């Protein structure tokens, strides 16, 4: 499982768990807050009713005749009120009045007159001079039948002569709570989606630099040209710097080991030839044989010198992480300069070198690009028959510039195509001439990679080979 997926799963788990508990806690708080608001209103109603009843109270108790008329008239009134999602067409305020003993004198519902309410919490506490309130369900466990009561004392000459208790059913509150919960859930859903998007963006912002760093490490592992990507934050920047330093240390060791092996491999055959020729020269040989062996020693020495020069050049390219001083170069000029450098070699073998260049420009190091083209032309020359023809074509397409070298030689064996750009891999030249150093095409590939491009070699359908060097267009 990738780090991106793991981080997303962790964030989603935290998001879902946190969102669930926050939403659950918030929704659980809605109904109690509504009930608290209703209780606060009932306190005002009870106190107002108690004040009104005290105006006609006597030592024997409160006079409820006026209150009875008021409720009778209110219950007969027709009205309609729209309170957000609630439609109200009748009063549901419940009021009852008791005497000093807690016996009901008046009940707006007309059900409990004469009953003893002295044990109900609202009446009992109020008669004792405390705040009296109670919540009762007509049906046990059914919130739809819950009624909240708040009581206030009725006094006469400073003595409590009765209690008035105002109550409201929670049924309408439950309807308002249901609507509020729906709106909260909708708000949670929209806010949650926005938060989820933010979390995904943050996850991508955190993971993207790590993925770039991973791609960089994989490129280093595969031996491809790579530069350390820009990394945000001090921690990631320090991590990238550590990767770069580790790469330099590892490449330094590998570079030394690789080129030690390369030199040993490359000079083994020429040294053997030189040693053999030198041993034979110690004998009494005819002048012609002696001359031939001397020429062999000179040729093999030159081959070693060329190999060392090429290895040094390839080593210098491979240790570079970026181009030096670059310039915008006309591709046609590069092609003509490379062709001019190779023209004498083509003339010796009576071969034609054609250049077909369209308008295009590239950015890079002119000397390196020209050298890469010279190597491709040299390779085509060595594999072409005398009096043959080689064509160098420059074309621009898909944001890049391609330098294509086509020859009419025997082509490359299929088994050798995947290895032609490897160091020291060389094929016998036509006519039985000795192999090359096997470093020319490796140089071409390294120069192409350094410029952000690539190099390929393939056989043509009509015979011969087609080598392509491409770099991004300027």
C-alpha positions in Angstrom: 0.0 0.0 0.0 1.4 3.3 -1.1 2.1 6.2 1.4 -0.5 8.3 -0.4 -3.2 5.7 0.2 -2.2 5.1 3.8 -2.2 8.9 4.6 -5.6 9.3 2.9 -7.0 6.3 4.9 -5.6 7.8 8.2 -7.1 11.2 7.4 -10.4 9.8 6.4 -10.6 7.7 9.5 -9.8 10.7 11.7 -12.2 12.8 9.7 -15.1 10.3 9.9 -14.6 9.4 13.6 -14.2 13.1 14.6 -17.1 14.2 12.4 -19.3 11.5 13.8 -18.7 12.3 17.5 -18.9 16.1 16.9 -22.2 15.7 15.0 -23.6 13.3 17.5 -22.7 15.6 20.5 -24.0 18.6 18.7 -27.3 17.0 17.8 -27.7 15.6 21.3 -27.4 19.2 22.6 -30.2 20.6 20.4 -33.2 19.4 22.3 -32.0 20.3 25.8 -31.2 23.8 24.6 -34.7 24.2 23.2 -36.2 22.9 26.4 -34.1 25.3 28.4 -35.4 28.2 26.3 -38.9 27.0 26.8 -38.4 26.7 30.6 -37.1 30.3 30.7 -40.3 31.5 28.9 -42.5 29.5 31.3 -40.8 31.2 34.2 -42.0 34.6 32.9 -45.5 33.2 32.2 -45.8 31.7 35.7 -44.6 34.9 37.4 -47.0 37.1 35.3 -49.9 34.7 36.1 -49.0 34.7 39.8 -48.9 38.5 39.8 -52.3 38.7 38.2 -53.9 36.2 40.6 -52.4 38.0 43.6 -54.5 41.1 42.7 -57.7 39.2 43.7 -56.3 36.7 46.2 -57.6 36.5 49.8 -56.5 34.8 53.0 -58.6 31.8 52.0 -56.7 31.4 48.7 -56.5 32.7 45.1 -59.6 33.7 43.1 -59.5 31.7 39.8 -62.8 33.0 38.3 -61.1 35.6 36.1 -58.4 33.2 35.0 -61.1 30.6 34.0 -62.8 33.2 31.8 -59.6 34.2 30.2 -58.7 30.7 29.2 -62.2 29.9 28.0 -62.1 32.9 25.7 -58.6 32.1 24.5 -59.5 28.5 23.7 -62.4 29.7 21.6 -60.3 32.1 19.5 -59.3 31.1 16.0 -55.9 32.0 14.7 -53.0 30.7 12.6 -49.3 31.3 13.3 -46.4 30.2 11.1 -43.3 29.8 13.3 -40.6 28.8 10.7 -41.7 25.2 10.0 -44.3 25.0 12.7 -48.0 25.8 12.0 -49.9 26.8 15.2 -53.7 27.1 15.3 -54.5 26.8 19.1 -52.9 27.5 22.4 -51.3 24.6 24.2 -50.2 26.4 27.3 -51.3 24.4 30.3 -52.0 26.2 33.6 -53.3 25.0 36.9 -53.7 26.7 40.3 -53.6 25.1 43.7 -54.4 26.3 47.2 -51.9 26.4 50.0 -52.5 22.7 50.6 -51.7 21.8 47.0 -55.2 20.9 46.0 -56.1 22.0 42.4 -58.5 24.9 42.2 -58.3 25.4 38.4 -56.9 23.3 35.5 -57.0 24.8 32.0 -57.4 21.2 30.7 -60.4 20.7 32.9 -59.1 17.3 34.0 -57.5 17.6 37.5 -59.6 20.1 39.5 -59.9 18.9 43.0 -56.8 16.6 42.7 -54.0 16.7 45.3 -50.8 18.0 43.5 -48.9 18.6 46.7 -46.5 15.9 45.9 -45.6 17.1 42.4 -42.2 18.7 42.4 -43.3 22.1 41.0 -46.0 22.6 43.6 -44.1 21.0 46.5 -41.0 23.0 46.1 -42.8 26.3 45.5 -44.9 25.9 48.6 -41.6 25.5 50.5 -40.3 28.8 49.1 -38.0 27.2 46.5 -37.9 27.2 42.7 -40.4 24.6 41.5 -40.3 22.9 38.1 -41.0 19.4 36.8 -41.0 17.5 33.5 -43.6 14.8 33.2 -44.5 12.4 30.4 -48.1 11.4 29.9 -46.9 8.2 28.4 -43.7 6.8 30.0 -40.7 6.9 27.7 -42.5 8.9 25.0 -40.9 12.3 24.4 -43.9 13.3 22.3 -46.0 13.3 25.5 -43.5 15.3 27.6 -44.8 18.4 29.4 -42.6 20.9 31.2 -44.1 22.8 34.2 -42.8 25.8 36.1 -44.6 27.1 39.2 -44.7 30.5 41.0 -46.1 31.3 44.4 -49.3 33.3 45.0 -49.0 35.5 48.0 -51.4 37.5 50.2 -50.1 39.7 52.9 -46.7 38.1 52.6 -48.1 34.6 53.1 -48.2 31.9 50.3 -51.9 31.1 49.7 -51.4 29.1 46.5 -49.4 28.1 43.5 -49.8 28.7 39.8 -48.0 26.3 37.4 -47.6 27.0 33.7 -46.8 24.1 31.4 -46.0 23.5 27.8 -46.0 20.2 25.9 -42.7 19.4 24.2 -44.5 18.2 21.1 -44.0 21.4 19.1 -40.5 21.7 20.5 -39.8 18.2 19.1 -41.0 19.3 15.6 -38.7 22.3 15.7 -35.8 20.2 17.0 -36.3 17.7 14.1 -36.1 20.6 11.6 -33.0 22.0 13.3 -31.4 18.6 13.3 -32.0 18.3 9.6 -30.5 21.6 8.9 -27.5 20.8 11.1 -27.0 17.5 9.3 -27.1 19.3 6.0 -24.6 21.9 7.3 -22.4 19.1 8.6 -22.6 17.3 5.2 -21.6 20.4 3.2 -18.9 21.5 5.7 -17.7 17.9 5.9 -17.3 17.7 2.1 -15.4 21.0 2.1 -13.2 19.8 4.9 -12.7 16.5 3.1 -11.6 18.4 0.0 -9.2 20.5 2.1 -7.8 17.3 3.7 -7.3 15.7 0.2 -5.5 18.9 -0.9 -3.3 18.9 2.2 -2.6 15.2 1.7 -1.6 15.8 -1.9 0.5 18.8 -0.8 2.3 16.6 1.7 2.7 13.5 -0.6 3.6 15.2 -3.8 7.1 16.3 -2.7 7.7 12.8 -1.3 6.7 11.3 -4.6 9.0 13.7 -6.5 11.8 12.6 -4.1 10.9 9.0 -4.7 11.1 9.5 -8.5 14.4 11.2 -8.0 15.8 8.2 -6.0 14.5 5.7 -8.6 16.1 7.7 -11.4 19.4 7.6 -9.5 19.0 3.9 -8.9 18.4 3.3 -12.6 21.3 5.4 -13.6 19.1 8.0 -15.4 19.9 11.7 -15.4 18.1 13.4 -12.5 18.2 16.6 -10.6 17.0 17.1 -7.0 13.4 18.4 -7.2 12.3 21.6 -5.3 11.0 20.5 -1.9 9.0 22.8 0.5 9.7 23.1 4.2 12.9 22.7 6.1 12.4 19.0 7.0 11.8 17.9 3.4 14.6 20.2 2.1 17.0 18.6 4.6 15.9 15.2 3.5 16.5 16.0 -0.1 19.9 17.4 0.7 20.7 14.2 2.5 19.6 12.1 -0.5 21.8 14.3 -2.8 24.8 13.9 -0.5 24.3 10.2 -0.3 24.0 10.0 -4.0 27.3 11.8 -4.4 29.0 9.5 -2.0 27.7 6.4 -3.6 28.3 7.5 -7.1 31.8 8.5 -6.2 32.6 5.0 -5.1 30.7 3.3 -7.9 32.2 5.6 -10.4 35.7 4.7 -9.3 35.0 1.0 -9.3 33.2 1.1 -12.6 36.0 3.0 -14.4 38.7 0.9 -12.9 36.9 -2.2 -14.3 36.4 -0.3 -17.6 40.0 0.5 -18.0 41.1 -3.0 -17.1 38.6 -4.5 -19.6 39.4 -2.0 -22.3 43.2 -2.2 -22.3 43.4 -5.9 -21.8 43.2 -6.9 -25.5 45.4 -4.1 -26.8 48.1 -4.8 -24.1 48.0 -8.5 -25.0 48.6 -7.6 -28.7 51.4 -5.2 -27.7 53.0 -7.8 -25.5 52.8 -10.5 -28.2 54.3 -8.1 -30.8 57.1 -7.0 -28.4 58.1 -10.7 -27.7 58.2 -11.4 -31.4 60.4 -8.4 -32.0 62.9 -9.8 -29.7 63.6 -12.6 -32.2 65.5 -12.4 -35.5 62.7 -11.4 -37.9 62.7 -10.3 -41.5 62.5 -6.5 -42.0 58.9 -6.7 -43.4 57.7 -8.7 -40.3 59.4 -6.4 -37.9 57.8 -3.4 -39.6 54.4 -5.1 -39.4 54.7 -5.8 -35.7 55.9 -2.3 -35.0 52.8 -0.9 -36.8 50.7 -3.2 -34.7 52.2 -1.8 -31.5 51.7 1.7 -32.7 48.0 0.9 -33.7 47.2 -0.8 -30.3 48.9 2.1 -28.4 46.8 4.6 -30.3 43.7 2.5 -29.5 44.6 2.6 -25.8 45.2 6.3 -26.0 41.8 6.8 -27.7 40.1 4.6 -25.2 41.6 6.5 -22.2 40.6 9.9 -23.8 37.0 8.6 -24.4 36.8 7.2 -20.9 37.9 10.5 -19.4 35.4 12.3 -21.4 32.6 9.9 -20.6 33.5 10.1 -16.9 33.4 13.8 -16.9 29.9 13.8 -18.5 28.6 11.2 -16.1 29.7 13.1 -13.0 27.9 16.3 -14.2 24.5 16.9 -12.8 23.5 19.7 -15.1 24.7 21.6 -18.1 27.2 24.4 -17.8 26.9 27.6 -19.8 24.1 27.0 -22.4 23.0 29.0 -25.4 20.3 28.8 -28.0 21.8 27.1 -31.0 20.4 26.7 -34.5 20.0 23.0 -35.3 21.0 23.5 -38.9 24.3 25.1 -37.9 25.1 22.2 -35.6 24.4 19.7 -38.3 26.6 21.6 -40.8 29.5 21.9 -38.3 29.4 18.2 -37.5 29.3 17.4 -41.3 32.2 19.7 -42.0 34.3 18.0 -39.3 33.6 14.5 -40.8 33.9 15.5 -44.5 37.6 14.6 -44.9 37.0 11.1 -43.5 34.1 10.7 -45.9 36.2 12.0 -48.8 38.9 9.3 -48.1 36.4 6.6 -48.7 34.7 8.4 -51.6 31.4 8.6 -49.7 28.7 11.2 -49.8 27.5 13.0 -46.8 24.1 14.9 -47.2 22.7 17.4 -44.7 18.9 18.2 -44.8 18.1 20.7 -42.1 14.8 22.5 -41.4 14.3 25.6 -39.2 14.7 24.7 -35.5 16.7 25.8 -32.4 17.8 24.0 -29.3 19.3 25.2 -26.0 22.4 23.4 -24.8 26.2 23.3 -24.9 27.2 23.6 -28.6 30.5 21.7 -28.2 28.8 18.6 -26.6 25.9 18.5 -29.1 28.4 18.8 -32.1 30.5 16.0 -30.6 27.4 13.8 -30.3 26.6 14.3 -33.9 30.2 13.6 -34.9 30.0 10.3 -33.1 26.8 9.3 -34.9 28.3 10.2 -38.3 31.5 8.3 -37.4 29.5 5.3 -36.5 27.5 5.5 -39.8 30.8 5.9 -41.8 32.3 2.8 -40.3 29.3 0.6 -41.1 28.8 1.9 -44.6 30.3 0.5 -47.8 32.8 2.5 -49.8 31.3 4.9 -52.3 28.1 4.8 -50.1 25.9 7.6 -48.8 25.0 8.9 -45.3 22.2 11.5 -44.7 21.9 13.7 -41.6 18.4 15.1 -41.3 17.2 17.8 -38.8 13.5 18.0 -38.0 11.3 19.5 -35.4 8.2 17.9 -34.0 6.2 17.5 -30.8 8.3 20.1 -29.0 11.6 18.5 -29.7 14.4 18.6 -32.3 15.6 15.3 -33.8 18.9 14.7 -35.5 18.5 11.6 -37.7 21.5 9.8 -39.3 20.7 7.2 -41.9 23.2 4.9 -43.6 23.0 2.1 -46.1 25.2 -0.5 -44.4 24.3 -4.0 -43.2 22.4 -2.7 -40.2 22.6 -4.0 -36.6 21.9 -7.6 -35.6 18.7 -7.9 -33.7 20.4 -9.4 -30.7 22.8 -6.4 -30.5 20.2 -3.6 -30.6 19.5 -3.4 -26.9 23.2 -3.2 -26.1 24.6 -0.8 -28.7 24.6 2.2 -26.2 26.4 0.2 -23.5 30.0 1.0 -22.7 32.6 -1.2 -24.6 30.0 -2.9 -26.6 31.2 -3.0 -30.2 30.4 -5.0 -33.3 32.9 -6.0 -36.1 33.0 -3.4 -38.9 32.3 -4.5 -42.5 35.4 -5.7 -44.3 36.9 -7.4 -41.2 38.4 -4.2 -39.7 38.9 -4.2 -35.9 36.3 -3.2 -33.4 36.0 0.4 -32.1 36.4 1.3 -28.4 32.7 0.8 -27.9 32.4 4.2 -26.2 31.1 6.5 -29.0 27.4 5.7 -28.7 27.7 5.7 -24.9 28.9 9.3 -25.1 26.0 10.2 -27.4 23.5 8.8 -24.9 25.1 10.6 -22.0 25.1 13.9 -23.9 21.5 13.4 -24.9 20.5 12.7 -21.2 22.4 15.7 -20.0 20.3 17.9 -22.4 17.0 16.3 -21.3 16.7 14.2 -24.4 17.5 10.7 -25.6 19.1 8.5 -28.3 17.9 5.5 -30.3 19.3 3.2 -33.0 17.1 1.0 -35.2 17.3 -0.9 -38.5 15.7 0.5 -41.6 13.2 -1.5 -43.7 15.2 -0.8 -46.8 18.5 -1.8 -45.3 21.0 0.1 -43.2 20.5 1.7 -39.8 18.8 4.8 -38.5 20.3 6.6 -35.4 18.3 9.4 -33.7 19.5 12.0 -31.2 16.7 14.2 -29.8 16.7 17.1 -27.4 13.9 19.5 -26.4 13.3 22.4 -28.7 14.3 25.9 -27.4 
